[in-house]
Amino acid sequence: MIGSLLIANRGEIARRIIRTARRLGVRTIAVHSDVDAAMPFVREADQAACIGGAAARDSYLRQDRIIEVARATGAEAIHPGYGFLSENAEFAEAVQAAGLVWVGAPPAAIRAMGLKDAAKERMIAAGVPVTPGYLGKDQSTDCLRREADAIGYPVLIKAVAGGGGKGMRRVDDADDFADALASCRREATAAFGDDRVLLEKYILSPRHIEVQVFGDSRGEVVHLFERDCSLQRRHQKVIEEAPATGMDVATREAVCAAAVKAAQAVAYVGAGTIEFIADASAGLRADRIWFMEMNTRLQVEHPVTEAITGQDLVEWQLRVASGEPLPKRQEELTISGWAIEARLYAENPTSGFLPSTGPLERLRFPAGIRVDSGVEEGGEVTPFYDPMIAKLIVHAPSRTAAAHALAAAAGHVQVWPVRTNAVFLARTAAHPDFVSGRVDTGFIARHAKALVPAAEPSDAVLQAAAAAIVPSLDRDPWTCLAGFRANADPDREVAVEVAERPFRVALTAAAPAAERHGDVLFLGGEAWTFGPCRADHGAGAGAAGDGAILAPMPGRVLAVAVAEGDAVTKGQRLVVLEAMKMEQALLAPFDGTVAELRAQEGGQVSEGSLLVRIEGRA
């Protein structure tokens, strides 16, 4: 077994690796950026070293610096986690050239499967079914448009070197193709340094099914069954589960056998995932499931596989990297129960899921479930890295029980003042169609109205806030306005402030129970400030005036599409921002003229800063 391990990653995956390494008696070394110095993973490692500045390119992507630290600290091996350098063949080779053990896929396999077009060609040769599309070398816009027309809309544009939902656009109409292609190329260049794309036929009733595979240096390959990752928003996975609902034995055997065949075709060693797209319009069928791509690393959603198989996949990685055989044979692996994982993100569902950053004054997770988190109370969510706060993982005897457990868990998350998608997760897990297994990749878009909370506090929130302050209300009606009505029960009507806005609430006996921390109320995954109505209550924070385009999040200005004096029409793109790996286009709210332009391409902006001011036409 490896004796010492440097973890070339951060956050929750670094903590996850440290946990297993400690159990196995392996010494761990953490590397971190200067802004991550106080993060839990740094403290929990046996040793730590700062490798650079906040930007990933100045720290977590510094291959030379990481290897230098590994040598200086006496590390025997490097584990890349997922993201960053985990699928970088050059880094894997540099690690091996330095005399260190690479806890990951062989560089040749990373190269073979890293480019989606080449990977599909290899799978075709190996007899693995692939999705219809275009994999050609001609990357001209005219050629790609012609191929898209031939495939038939809708089509999916995907970055050749892509992953994690980056560099991917669905196009429903030929008129939208050029703009979507340009945006896809720009995002692919920023994320992967490669703007090449491929085209795929977009499946209208798609399910995202993936199979966990594992290989060892002896040539043995096994699968650890499938996961369903169909619950996605903007091609980013939100909720994952294992096994896949509606998967019969015959289909499972066919899909898992295809995954093993795909891994064997590249002499795979270590943890990997074979991703398939399924046309679920007639249920899951072996002849309607196609290879999409391979992730040559451990996946974010690996905990659900661990839950149903009882295996520690990080331990498997360390043992295989140490030259040991696979811990289990295929016939020894079985499925037990059902597991579902939800990704808790620092984002605000009421503002289009824009990233939320800041201090974590309150951070509490529900008891009785597995929570993998990279942050802790008193820490901070910065704009430099992925916005995931934690993964909530439930395991139960049945899928229905697991769905109910996840809904309850998400509803008891407490995070403040950073906004999260907890209420969105709770509503998704409790939705009747999700509970019954009627899921595909369009689920979230189809049910958005029921899943995304309103910006205004609901009646349940108002009732809970009123019930929480009743015991401490000043009974003077001139100062609190409670019961200020002739012949009314003074305890039945309450003037309350929620989110610094006044509301009059007719309190009922059925007010929902909520959890509170100071002047913050937590209910169903939502968080609201509340308190008795103040006599000096003003209008509160006002919205920006009409025509003022404010930055909805801190980030970098990717593009400025207008100049001062330009005439614009409603819906026209003005500015494109990037933060936490996301692009956000800001559009003109009405027809008018650019009266003021403060945004500069390449500049950094803070949340709420004025970017553009539009004046209406006379």
Protein Blocks (a to p, Z undefined) as FASTA:
>chain_A
ZZbdcddbehjllmmmmmmmmmnopacdddddfklmmgmklmmpmbdcdfbdfblklmmm
mmklmmmmmmmnopabdcebegjjlmgmklmmmmmmnopacddddfklmmmmmpmklmmm
mmmmnopacddddfbfblcfklmmmmmmmnopadddddfkggehiaiacdfbfklmmmmm
mmmmmmmmmmnopabdcdddddfbbcdddddddddfkopacdebjadfkbcgehiafbdc
dddehiafklmmmmmmmmmmmmmmnopgdjddddddddfknopafklcccfbdcdbddfk
lmmmmmmnopafklmmmmmmnopacfbdfklpccehjddddddddddfknoopacedddf
bacddehiacddfbdehiacdfkbcfbfbdcddddfbfklmmmmmmmmmmmgccdfbdcf
klmmmmmmmpmklmnopacfklmmmmmmmmpccfbdcfklmmmmmmmmmmmpcfbfklno
poiaghiafklpccddeehiacdddddfklccdddehjacceehiacddddddfklcebj
adddehiacdfbgcddfbdcbdehiacdehiafbdcdeehiacddddfbdcddfbdfbdg
hiacdehiafbdcdddZZ
